[in-house]
C-alpha cells in the first residue's frame, strides 16, 4: 500500500509525535543508575553503567514493567515482580516501574513538551484529507503527554498502557494494541499505516499485516528499523507530506 492511500494512521506517541522519548530515556537512566549503585556488594550482577544502548535494546517501546524485567534480566538481577499497587520505593519489578513513572512525570511537569513541528504539519495534512488517526502507546502517560503537548483534541482514539491492561491486550512487539485501535476507528488493518520509532513497535506493525509500516529514525538506526519490518524509514514526519517527494 502507498502511504497516501492509507485509510487511517496509527501513531506511536513518544519519539514520533513528541520528543518525550528523550524524557523517558532520562527517567530510565535515573532509575537504573540508582538501582545499580544501590546493589548490595554480595549480589552477583553486571554493574557496568546504564547506557542508551540498554534503552534501545531492552526498554524502548515496551510496557513499563516488561522494560524493567528485560533490563534487570540482562544484568543478571532477579527481583520479585510485586503488584501494580507497589510503592515507588519498593524494590520489586512493579515498584521500580512505578518509580520510573514518578521520575518521568516530574521531568515532564517541570519542563513541558512541544510536539515535533513536522508531526504537527502531517497531522494538519491528515485532517485536511479527512484521514482518521489514533495514538497507540505502551505508556500509561498518554493522556498527560497529549494534553501537555496540545494534541489531545487531534485524535479520535487513544490506546495506551491503561487501555491495554483493561482490555487484556498484549503489548508491543505484539500487534494487539494497533489492531484494537484500527477496530475502534472502523478501518481494516490492511488499510492502516503504522508510524513507529521503536523496534518493538515496528515489529508489532509488521506482525499485524498492516498496509504500511513507517519507521521514524530518532536514533535507533534506519537499517535496524528496516530489519524489524519497516517498509519505509524517515527521520521526520514532514517527509511523509505530499510535497516531500518519493519515500525510500
C-alpha positions as CSV (number, residue, x, y, z in Angstrom):
1,X,0.0,0.0,0.0
2,X,1.2,3.5,-0.8
3,X,1.4,5.9,2.2
4,X,-1.0,8.3,0.6
5,X,-3.7,5.6,0.3
6,X,-3.9,4.8,4.0
7,X,-7.5,4.8,5.3
8,X,-6.3,5.5,8.8
9,X,-2.9,6.3,10.6
10,X,-1.9,4.7,13.8
11,X,0.8,6.7,15.5
12,X,3.1,5.8,18.4
13,X,3.5,8.8,20.7
14,X,6.9,9.2,22.3
15,X,9.5,9.9,19.7
16,X,7.0,10.0,16.9
17,X,4.7,12.9,17.7
18,X,6.5,14.4,20.7
19,X,10.2,14.3,21.9
20,X,9.1,12.6,25.1
21,X,11.2,9.6,24.2
22,X,14.1,11.7,25.5
23,X,12.2,12.3,28.7
24,X,11.6,8.6,29.0
25,X,15.3,7.9,28.4
26,X,16.3,10.3,31.1
27,X,13.9,8.8,33.6
28,X,15.0,5.3,32.8
29,X,18.7,6.4,33.2
30,X,18.0,7.9,36.6
31,X,16.1,4.8,37.7
32,X,18.6,2.2,36.6
33,X,21.7,4.2,37.6
34,X,20.3,4.3,41.1
35,X,19.4,0.6,41.0
36,X,23.0,-0.4,40.0
37,X,24.6,2.0,42.5
38,X,22.5,0.6,45.4
39,X,23.0,-3.1,44.7
40,X,24.4,-4.9,47.8
41,X,28.0,-5.9,47.4
42,X,27.2,-9.6,47.8
43,X,24.8,-9.6,44.8
44,X,26.4,-11.0,41.6
45,X,25.4,-8.9,38.7
46,X,26.7,-6.9,35.8
47,X,27.2,-3.4,37.3
48,X,28.5,-1.6,34.2
49,X,26.9,1.8,33.7
50,X,23.4,2.0,32.1
51,X,23.6,3.4,28.5
52,X,21.4,4.4,25.7
53,X,22.1,1.0,24.1
54,X,20.4,-0.6,27.1
55,X,17.4,1.7,26.5
56,X,17.1,0.7,22.8
57,X,17.7,-3.0,23.4
58,X,15.6,-3.6,26.5
59,X,13.2,-0.8,27.2
60,X,12.2,1.3,24.2
61,X,8.5,0.7,23.2
62,X,7.8,-2.0,25.8
63,X,5.3,-1.7,28.6
64,X,6.9,-0.3,31.7
65,X,7.2,-3.5,33.8
66,X,8.4,-5.5,30.9
67,X,11.1,-2.9,30.3
68,X,12.2,-3.2,34.0
69,X,12.2,-7.0,33.7
70,X,14.2,-7.1,30.5
71,X,16.9,-4.7,31.7
72,X,17.4,-6.4,35.0
73,X,17.5,-9.8,33.3
74,X,20.2,-8.5,31.0
75,X,22.3,-7.7,34.1
76,X,21.6,-11.0,36.0
77,X,19.4,-9.3,38.6
78,X,16.4,-11.2,39.9
79,X,13.7,-9.3,41.8
80,X,10.2,-10.2,42.9
81,X,7.5,-9.0,40.5
82,X,5.3,-7.4,43.1
83,X,2.0,-5.8,42.1
84,X,1.0,-2.6,40.2
85,X,0.0,-1.1,43.6
86,X,3.6,-1.3,44.9
87,X,5.0,1.9,46.3
88,X,7.7,3.6,44.1
89,X,10.1,2.9,47.0
90,X,9.6,-0.9,46.9
91,X,12.4,-2.9,45.3
92,X,10.2,-5.0,43.1
93,X,9.6,-5.0,39.3
94,X,6.4,-3.1,39.8
95,X,7.9,-0.8,42.4
96,X,10.7,0.2,40.1
97,X,8.4,0.7,37.2
98,X,6.2,3.0,39.3
99,X,9.3,4.9,40.4
100,X,10.2,5.4,36.8
101,X,6.7,6.8,36.2
102,X,7.2,9.3,39.0
103,X,10.5,10.4,37.5
104,X,9.0,10.8,34.1
105,X,6.2,13.0,35.3
106,X,8.5,15.1,37.4
107,X,10.6,15.9,34.3
108,X,7.5,16.5,32.1
109,X,5.8,18.8,34.6
110,X,9.0,20.8,35.2
111,X,10.0,21.2,31.6
112,X,6.8,20.7,29.5
113,X,6.9,19.3,26.0
114,X,6.3,20.6,22.4
115,X,5.3,18.3,19.6
116,X,7.7,17.9,16.6
117,X,6.8,20.6,14.0
118,X,6.9,18.0,11.2
119,X,4.5,15.8,13.1
120,X,2.1,18.7,13.5
121,X,2.3,19.5,9.8
122,X,1.5,15.9,9.0
123,X,-1.5,15.9,11.4
124,X,-2.7,19.1,9.7
125,X,-2.5,17.4,6.3
126,X,-4.4,14.3,7.5
127,X,-7.1,16.5,9.0
128,X,-7.5,18.3,5.7
129,X,-7.8,15.0,3.9
130,X,-10.3,13.6,6.4
131,X,-8.0,10.7,7.3
132,X,-8.7,9.4,10.9
133,X,-5.8,8.9,13.3
134,X,-5.1,7.1,16.5
135,X,-2.4,7.1,19.1
136,X,-1.1,3.7,20.2
137,X,1.4,3.9,23.0
138,X,2.7,1.4,25.7
139,X,2.9,4.3,28.1
140,X,0.2,4.9,30.7
141,X,1.0,8.6,30.4
142,X,-0.5,9.1,27.0
143,X,-3.3,11.5,28.1
144,X,-0.9,13.6,30.1
145,X,1.6,13.9,27.3
146,X,-1.1,14.7,24.7
147,X,-2.6,17.4,26.9
148,X,0.8,18.9,27.7
149,X,1.7,19.0,24.0
150,X,-1.6,20.5,23.0
151,X,-2.5,17.4,20.8
152,X,-5.3,15.9,22.9
153,X,-8.1,17.0,20.5
154,X,-6.3,15.7,17.4
155,X,-7.2,12.1,17.9
156,X,-10.4,10.1,17.7
157,X,-8.8,7.1,19.5
158,X,-6.1,6.7,22.2
159,X,-4.9,3.2,23.1
160,X,-2.4,3.5,25.9
161,X,-1.0,1.2,28.6
162,X,-4.0,1.6,30.7
163,X,-6.4,0.6,27.9
164,X,-4.2,-2.4,27.0
165,X,-4.4,-3.6,30.6
166,X,-8.2,-3.1,30.8
167,X,-8.8,-4.9,27.5
168,X,-6.2,-7.7,28.2
169,X,-4.2,-6.7,25.1
170,X,-0.6,-7.9,24.8
171,X,1.9,-5.1,24.5
172,X,4.3,-4.4,21.6
173,X,6.0,-6.2,19.9
174,X,2.7,-8.0,19.6
175,X,0.2,-6.2,17.2
176,X,-2.8,-6.4,19.5
177,X,-2.9,-2.7,20.6
178,X,-2.6,-1.5,17.0
179,X,-5.3,-3.9,15.8
180,X,-7.6,-2.7,18.7
181,X,-7.1,0.9,17.6
182,X,-7.9,0.1,14.0
183,X,-11.0,-1.7,15.1
184,X,-12.1,1.3,17.1
185,X,-11.6,3.5,14.0
186,X,-13.6,1.0,11.9
187,X,-10.7,0.6,9.4
188,X,-9.3,-2.8,8.4
189,X,-5.6,-3.2,9.4
190,X,-4.7,-3.8,5.7
191,X,-5.8,-0.2,5.0
192,X,-4.0,1.3,8.0
193,X,-0.5,2.8,8.3
194,X,1.6,2.3,11.4
195,X,4.1,5.0,12.3
196,X,6.7,4.0,14.9
197,X,10.2,4.8,16.1
198,X,10.8,1.8,18.4
199,X,11.9,-1.6,17.2
200,X,9.2,-3.3,19.3
201,X,6.6,-1.1,17.7
202,X,7.8,-1.6,14.1
203,X,7.8,-5.3,14.8
204,X,4.2,-5.1,16.0
205,X,3.2,-3.3,12.8
206,X,4.9,-5.9,10.7
207,X,3.4,-8.8,12.6
208,X,-0.1,-7.3,12.3
209,X,-0.1,-7.2,8.5
210,X,-0.9,-3.5,8.3
211,X,-0.9,-1.8,5.0
212,X,2.4,0.0,5.5
213,X,4.8,0.4,8.4
214,X,6.7,3.7,8.6
215,X,9.8,3.7,10.8
216,X,10.9,7.0,12.3
217,X,14.6,7.0,12.9
218,X,15.2,9.1,16.1
219,X,18.4,7.3,16.9
220,X,17.9,3.5,16.7
221,X,19.1,3.4,13.1
222,X,17.4,3.1,9.7
223,X,18.8,-0.3,9.0
224,X,17.6,-1.6,12.4
225,X,14.1,-0.4,11.7
226,X,14.0,-1.9,8.2
227,X,15.2,-5.2,9.7
228,X,12.4,-5.1,12.2
229,X,9.9,-4.7,9.4
230,X,9.6,-1.0,8.4
231,X,8.5,-0.6,4.8
232,X,10.0,2.9,4.7
233,X,12.1,5.0,7.1
234,X,12.1,8.7,7.6
235,X,13.8,11.0,10.1
236,X,10.9,13.5,10.4
237,X,7.2,13.1,9.7
238,X,7.3,16.1,7.4
239,X,8.9,13.7,4.9
240,X,5.5,12.0,4.6
241,X,3.8,15.1,3.3
242,X,2.7,15.0,-0.4
243,X,5.1,17.8,-1.3
244,X,8.1,15.9,0.2
245,X,8.6,13.7,-2.8
246,X,9.0,9.9,-3.1
247,X,9.7,7.8,0.0
248,X,12.6,5.4,0.4
